[in-house]
Every structure is written in structure tokens, then in C-alpha cells.
Amino acid sequence: QVQLVESGGGLVQAGGSLRLSCAASGSIFSINVMGWYRQLPGKQRELVAEITSGGSINYADSVKGRFTISRDNAKNTVYLQMNSLKPEDTAVYYCRTEGRSLTAIFQVNEYWGQGTQVTVSS
């Protein structure tokens, strides 16, 4: 089993910054993609940013220029640096990965973290 643990969420004033971390652990064989999603109050979960093992990155238009995703492949950890935060960024942020476990190395599975709350006050 692969587990994802997020950290770094909290309360911040508009214009401030937060850095989220997500560490994958457990029976990991390989990880292809790691990314961040968020769920705004009353809304569907949406992509924030994702990064492949090769370093290719996709950002949602709403966060381009403000958020930066990075990855440490050796540590199976992904980060999300969030700058110039706005009240509309308030959401539960979830870490997501696609990869293979040691017990099912021929199957690609999807794993989700428990979520971490980010609240931006005006």
C-alpha cells in the first residue's frame, strides 16, 4: 500500500505564502506523476498543478505565476509553493500520485492524501 501525507496548510492573510509538502511512503515500486488538487467550498475538486517523474509540469490557469510545484524523486516528495495567496485560494488541498506498488507492479494505481486545509483571509 502507498500512503501520501500532506503538511504545510494553515491560515494566512491575503498576499502571504504557504509551502505544502506531500511525502509518499509504503510499498512503492515507482511513481509516474505527483500533483496537487483542491476543492473549494461547494465546488468540484480541480487540478492545481502536477509534475511527472521527468519534470514536465502543468498548472491551472488560475495559479500560473503564483504557485510553483517541484519534486524530489529520491524522497518521493512533491512540494507546492504558494505565493500571493488570495481569498479565492481557500480550499482543501489534496496530494495525488499515479504509480505502482511492490505488490502490484504491473498495474498503475491512483493514490490520494487526506487533504490539508488552506484558508486565506482578506
N, C-alpha and C positions, 0 to 999 in steps of 0.2 A: 504494500500500500504506500502511496505517495501522499505526503501531507504538505500543505502550504500554510505558513504562519506569517501574517502581516503585522507590522508595527509602524508607529510614527504618526498615527492620526491624532486629532485633537481639535481644540478650539483656537482659532486665530482671527485677528482682525483683518478687514479688507486691506489688500496691499501687502500682506505678510506672506511668509513662506512656510512650507512644511516639506519634509522628506519622508516618503513612505518606503518601507523595505518589505520584501517578501522572500523568505527562505524556504526552498523546497528540501524535504528530507524524507527518509524512509527507503523503500526498496526501489531506488531509481536506477534504471538502465541508461536512459537518455532523455533529454528534454529538447524539443524542437523549437517551441515558441513559449515565451512568457509575456504576459501582458496585464494591463490594468483595465478594469471596467468600473463603472459607477452606476448607482441607482439613486436618482434624485427623488425626493418625496413625491409619491403619487405617479411616478413615471416608470417606464421600462428600463431595464438595465442596458447600458450603452458602452461601447468601446471608448476608452480614453487613449490608450497607446499600447502598442505591442512591439516586441523585438524578437527576431529569430536568433538561433544559435550562431548564424553567420553575420549578424549585425544589422540586418535590414529592419527598418523602423517604419511604423505607420502611426500617425497621430490623428485624432479627431480634429476637425477644423476649429472647434471651439477652444482648443487648448494650445494650438500651434503658437510658438513664440513665447509661451509662458511655462509650459511643462517640458521636462526632459526625462526620457526613460533611458536607463542604462542597465547593463547586465554584467555580472561576474560569473562566467561559465564554470570556473573552477569551484566556486562556492554554491552554485545553483541558486543564485540570489538575483533578484531584479529590484531596481530602485525607481522611484518616481519623484523627481524634484519638482515641486510645485511653487512657482513664484507668481507674484502679482495676483494673489488669490482674490476672487470676487465672491460675493454672497451666493451667486448662482452656481458656484462650485460646490456648495454644500450638498453632501451625499454620503452614502455608504460606499466605500471603495473596496473592490474585490480584486484579489490576485487570481489569475488564471494561467494554467500551463497546459500544454499538449506534450505528451511524452509516453515513454514506455517504462513499465516496471520490470523488475527482475523476474517476477512470476508470470509475466505475460509479454515477453519481449517482442512478439510478432504482432502485437496489437497496439495501436495508438489510442490512448485514453485522454480524457479531459478531466482536469482536477481544478477545484476551486478552494480558495481560502475562506475563512469565516467572515471576512469583512471587517473594515475599520472605519469608524465614523470620522468624517471631516466636516467641521462646522465653521463657516466664515461669517463673522458678524460685520454689519455695516457701520 
